[in-house]
Amino acid sequence: MSPQPAEPDRTLLALAHPARRAILQRLSGGETRVTELARPFDMSLEAVSKHVRVLERARLVRRRRSGREHLLSFDPAPLDRVAEWIERQRSAWAARLQALDELLQAEDRERSTDARKASTKKRSSR
């Protein structure tokens, strides 16, 4: 599935902050309560919750309610879609750069041939 234009933006924005990357790292170990998730961070529960909301908007984190508890889990699907998008961009640029390299090499060969012809012509006119 190809990401919608806004999806890579949301995903990359969510990954831009080191605290959010650390949250995802912790969640990669399995489902966790919000309070447990916040414990090792040197910030308030409210600040961690704001970071979690950014991750939820990017669909990198899912929230499940069990009674009064909020359980969070990591969903890597948006990362997979962004990785696919990045790979398509990389492939497109690699193809463009290869075409440019071939064009420049052809120009170099043409100049080299023209220089040899000019040199041969000078020698023969002497």
C-alpha positions, -999 to 999 in steps of 0.1 A, spaced: 0 0 0 14 34 -10 13 61 17 -10 91 11 9 124 8 2 135 44 11 101 59 49 103 53 48 138 67 30 127 99 52 97 103 85 116 98 73 144 120 65 119 148 100 104 144 117 138 145 117 141 183 141 119 203 115 114 231 90 100 206 117 77 191 124 65 227 87 59 233 85 38 202 116 19 213 100 11 246 67 1 230 85 -23 206 89 -45 236 51 -49 239 20 -33 251 25 -9 280 4 12 303 8 50 298 20 55 334 46 27 330 57 42 297 62 76 312 82 64 343 118 65 329 114 99 312 125 131 328 93 148 319 57 150 333 30 125 324 13 153 305 44 159 284 47 122 276 10 121 268 14 149 243 42 129 226 20 98 226 -8 118 209 16 128 181 25 92 177 -12 82 177 -19 108 149 8 92 129 -8 58 136 25 45 150 8 39 184 -25 23 192 -44 29 224 -66 2 240 -87 9 270 -92 -17 297 -113 -3 324 -95 28 336 -62 17 321 -49 30 288 -26 5 271 -4 15 243 12 -6 216 35 0 186 22 -3 151 52 -5 126 29 -3 95 34 34 89 72 30 91 70 2 65 50 24 42 74 53 46 104 30 40 87 19 8 82 56 -2 119 63 6 130 33 -15 110 45 -44 125 80 -41 160 65 -38 154 43 -69 142 72 -89 171 94 -80 196 65 -86 181 61 -121 184 99 -127 220 100 -115 229 70 -136 214 87 -167 233 118 -159 266 99 -154 261 82 -188 254 115 -205 286 131 -190 307 101 -199 293 103 -235 302 140 -236 337 132 -223 342 106 -250 330 130 -276 353 157 -264 382 132 -264 374 121 -299 371 157 -311 405 166 -295 422 136 -312 407 146 -345 419 182 -341 453 170 -331 455 147 -361 443 174 -384 470 198 -371 498 172 -376 486 164 -411 485 201 -422 521 207 -412 
